[in-house]
Amino acid sequence: MSYFRAAQCFSTAIDILMDPHPNGEVVDLARAMIECGEALSSLRDVKLDPEAAEMVDRLNSLLSYSHLQVPPEKGGFEVKAEQLGETDRIELSQLVKQMYDLCSEANRQGK
């Protein structure tokens, strides 16, 4: 079930990341990051091949806000989304798509 849940979350993140952003780009980016976090949580106990593990590590790095000051009125992903540069946003989108493909295929194979 973990690949199934991860694929669902990555699919939702892909939809959120697509233009237009009726809620605002930062809000939608933060929502997509939350979905990615949920997807990664569902993969926590899965043995990934080295390439997939590297993608997960890079995605975790892009999602991490532990080094940022998070004001009480904002969430960590919102602060991270505000500070994410264009290159990182593109990489995030690419990783989300790759992870969706990987999880969907594993789910189809019954893993």
MODELLER restraints for C-alpha pairs under 7 A, 6 or more apart:
rsr = mdl.restraints
at = mdl.atoms
rsr.add(forms.Gaussian(group=physical.xy_distance, feature=features.Distance(at['CA:2:A'], at['CA:42:A']), mean=5.07, stdev=0.5))
rsr.add(forms.Gaussian(group=physical.xy_distance, feature=features.Distance(at['CA:2:A'], at['CA:43:A']), mean=5.78, stdev=0.5))
rsr.add(forms.Gaussian(group=physical.xy_distance, feature=features.Distance(at['CA:3:A'], at['CA:43:A']), mean=6.83, stdev=0.5))
rsr.add(forms.Gaussian(group=physical.xy_distance, feature=features.Distance(at['CA:3:A'], at['CA:103:A']), mean=5.01, stdev=0.5))
rsr.add(forms.Gaussian(group=physical.xy_distance, feature=features.Distance(at['CA:3:A'], at['CA:104:A']), mean=6.94, stdev=0.5))
rsr.add(forms.Gaussian(group=physical.xy_distance, feature=features.Distance(at['CA:3:A'], at['CA:106:A']), mean=6.48, stdev=0.5))
rsr.add(forms.Gaussian(group=physical.xy_distance, feature=features.Distance(at['CA:3:A'], at['CA:107:A']), mean=5.47, stdev=0.5))
rsr.add(forms.Gaussian(group=physical.xy_distance, feature=features.Distance(at['CA:4:A'], at['CA:103:A']), mean=6.89, stdev=0.5))
rsr.add(forms.Gaussian(group=physical.xy_distance, feature=features.Distance(at['CA:4:A'], at['CA:104:A']), mean=6.89, stdev=0.5))
rsr.add(forms.Gaussian(group=physical.xy_distance, feature=features.Distance(at['CA:4:A'], at['CA:107:A']), mean=5.60, stdev=0.5))
rsr.add(forms.Gaussian(group=physical.xy_distance, feature=features.Distance(at['CA:5:A'], at['CA:39:A']), mean=6.63, stdev=0.5))
rsr.add(forms.Gaussian(group=physical.xy_distance, feature=features.Distance(at['CA:5:A'], at['CA:42:A']), mean=6.58, stdev=0.5))
rsr.add(forms.Gaussian(group=physical.xy_distance, feature=features.Distance(at['CA:6:A'], at['CA:39:A']), mean=4.02, stdev=0.5))
rsr.add(forms.Gaussian(group=physical.xy_distance, feature=features.Distance(at['CA:6:A'], at['CA:40:A']), mean=6.76, stdev=0.5))
rsr.add(forms.Gaussian(group=physical.xy_distance, feature=features.Distance(at['CA:6:A'], at['CA:42:A']), mean=5.94, stdev=0.5))
rsr.add(forms.Gaussian(group=physical.xy_distance, feature=features.Distance(at['CA:6:A'], at['CA:43:A']), mean=6.81, stdev=0.5))
rsr.add(forms.Gaussian(group=physical.xy_distance, feature=features.Distance(at['CA:6:A'], at['CA:103:A']), mean=6.47, stdev=0.5))
rsr.add(forms.Gaussian(group=physical.xy_distance, feature=features.Distance(at['CA:7:A'], at['CA:100:A']), mean=5.11, stdev=0.5))
rsr.add(forms.Gaussian(group=physical.xy_distance, feature=features.Distance(at['CA:7:A'], at['CA:103:A']), mean=5.18, stdev=0.5))
rsr.add(forms.Gaussian(group=physical.xy_distance, feature=features.Distance(at['CA:7:A'], at['CA:104:A']), mean=5.50, stdev=0.5))
rsr.add(forms.Gaussian(group=physical.xy_distance, feature=features.Distance(at['CA:9:A'], at['CA:35:A']), mean=5.18, stdev=0.5))
rsr.add(forms.Gaussian(group=physical.xy_distance, feature=features.Distance(at['CA:9:A'], at['CA:36:A']), mean=6.38, stdev=0.5))
rsr.add(forms.Gaussian(group=physical.xy_distance, feature=features.Distance(at['CA:9:A'], at['CA:38:A']), mean=6.64, stdev=0.5))
rsr.add(forms.Gaussian(group=physical.xy_distance, feature=features.Distance(at['CA:9:A'], at['CA:39:A']), mean=5.28, stdev=0.5))
rsr.add(forms.Gaussian(group=physical.xy_distance, feature=features.Distance(at['CA:10:A'], at['CA:35:A']), mean=6.60, stdev=0.5))
rsr.add(forms.Gaussian(group=physical.xy_distance, feature=features.Distance(at['CA:10:A'], at['CA:36:A']), mean=6.04, stdev=0.5))
rsr.add(forms.Gaussian(group=physical.xy_distance, feature=features.Distance(at['CA:10:A'], at['CA:39:A']), mean=6.40, stdev=0.5))
rsr.add(forms.Gaussian(group=physical.xy_distance, feature=features.Distance(at['CA:10:A'], at['CA:96:A']), mean=5.95, stdev=0.5))
rsr.add(forms.Gaussian(group=physical.xy_distance, feature=features.Distance(at['CA:10:A'], at['CA:100:A']), mean=5.25, stdev=0.5))
rsr.add(forms.Gaussian(group=physical.xy_distance, feature=features.Distance(at['CA:11:A'], at['CA:100:A']), mean=6.34, stdev=0.5))
rsr.add(forms.Gaussian(group=physical.xy_distance, feature=features.Distance(at['CA:12:A'], at['CA:35:A']), mean=6.92, stdev=0.5))
rsr.add(forms.Gaussian(group=physical.xy_distance, feature=features.Distance(at['CA:13:A'], at['CA:32:A']), mean=4.36, stdev=0.5))
rsr.add(forms.Gaussian(group=physical.xy_distance, feature=features.Distance(at['CA:13:A'], at['CA:35:A']), mean=5.72, stdev=0.5))
rsr.add(forms.Gaussian(group=physical.xy_distance, feature=features.Distance(at['CA:13:A'], at['CA:36:A']), mean=6.62, stdev=0.5))
rsr.add(forms.Gaussian(group=physical.xy_distance, feature=features.Distance(at['CA:14:A'], at['CA:96:A']), mean=6.74, stdev=0.5))
rsr.add(forms.Gaussian(group=physical.xy_distance, feature=features.Distance(at['CA:14:A'], at['CA:97:A']), mean=6.78, stdev=0.5))
rsr.add(forms.Gaussian(group=physical.xy_distance, feature=features.Distance(at['CA:16:A'], at['CA:28:A']), mean=6.02, stdev=0.5))
rsr.add(forms.Gaussian(group=physical.xy_distance, feature=features.Distance(at['CA:16:A'], at['CA:32:A']), mean=5.85, stdev=0.5))
rsr.add(forms.Gaussian(group=physical.xy_distance, feature=features.Distance(at['CA:17:A'], at['CA:28:A']), mean=6.74, stdev=0.5))
rsr.add(forms.Gaussian(group=physical.xy_distance, feature=features.Distance(at['CA:17:A'], at['CA:29:A']), mean=6.37, stdev=0.5))
rsr.add(forms.Gaussian(group=physical.xy_distance, feature=features.Distance(at['CA:17:A'], at['CA:32:A']), mean=6.49, stdev=0.5))
rsr.add(forms.Gaussian(group=physical.xy_distance, feature=features.Distance(at['CA:21:A'], at['CA:28:A']), mean=6.45, stdev=0.5))
rsr.add(forms.Gaussian(group=physical.xy_distance, feature=features.Distance(at['CA:26:A'], at['CA:78:A']), mean=6.68, stdev=0.5))
rsr.add(forms.Gaussian(group=physical.xy_distance, feature=features.Distance(at['CA:26:A'], at['CA:81:A']), mean=5.54, stdev=0.5))
rsr.add(forms.Gaussian(group=physical.xy_distance, feature=features.Distance(at['CA:26:A'], at['CA:82:A']), mean=5.90, stdev=0.5))
rsr.add(forms.Gaussian(group=physical.xy_distance, feature=features.Distance(at['CA:27:A'], at['CA:78:A']), mean=6.64, stdev=0.5))
rsr.add(forms.Gaussian(group=physical.xy_distance, feature=features.Distance(at['CA:29:A'], at['CA:81:A']), mean=5.91, stdev=0.5))
rsr.add(forms.Gaussian(group=physical.xy_distance, feature=features.Distance(at['CA:30:A'], at['CA:77:A']), mean=5.04, stdev=0.5))
rsr.add(forms.Gaussian(group=physical.xy_distance, feature=features.Distance(at['CA:30:A'], at['CA:78:A']), mean=5.02, stdev=0.5))
rsr.add(forms.Gaussian(group=physical.xy_distance, feature=features.Distance(at['CA:30:A'], at['CA:81:A']), mean=5.58, stdev=0.5))
rsr.add(forms.Gaussian(group=physical.xy_distance, feature=features.Distance(at['CA:33:A'], at['CA:63:A']), mean=6.49, stdev=0.5))
rsr.add(forms.Gaussian(group=physical.xy_distance, feature=features.Distance(at['CA:33:A'], at['CA:77:A']), mean=6.56, stdev=0.5))
rsr.add(forms.Gaussian(group=physical.xy_distance, feature=features.Distance(at['CA:55:A'], at['CA:95:A']), mean=6.70, stdev=0.5))
rsr.add(forms.Gaussian(group=physical.xy_distance, feature=features.Distance(at['CA:59:A'], at['CA:92:A']), mean=6.85, stdev=0.5))
rsr.add(forms.Gaussian(group=physical.xy_distance, feature=features.Distance(at['CA:59:A'], at['CA:95:A']), mean=6.82, stdev=0.5))
rsr.add(forms.Gaussian(group=physical.xy_distance, feature=features.Distance(at['CA:65:A'], at['CA:76:A']), mean=5.91, stdev=0.5))
rsr.add(forms.Gaussian(group=physical.xy_distance, feature=features.Distance(at['CA:65:A'], at['CA:77:A']), mean=6.87, stdev=0.5))
rsr.add(forms.Gaussian(group=physical.xy_distance, feature=features.Distance(at['CA:65:A'], at['CA:80:A']), mean=5.75, stdev=0.5))
rsr.add(forms.Gaussian(group=physical.xy_distance, feature=features.Distance(at['CA:70:A'], at['CA:76:A']), mean=5.79, stdev=0.5))
rsr.add(forms.Gaussian(group=physical.xy_distance, feature=features.Distance(at['CA:70:A'], at['CA:79:A']), mean=6.49, stdev=0.5))
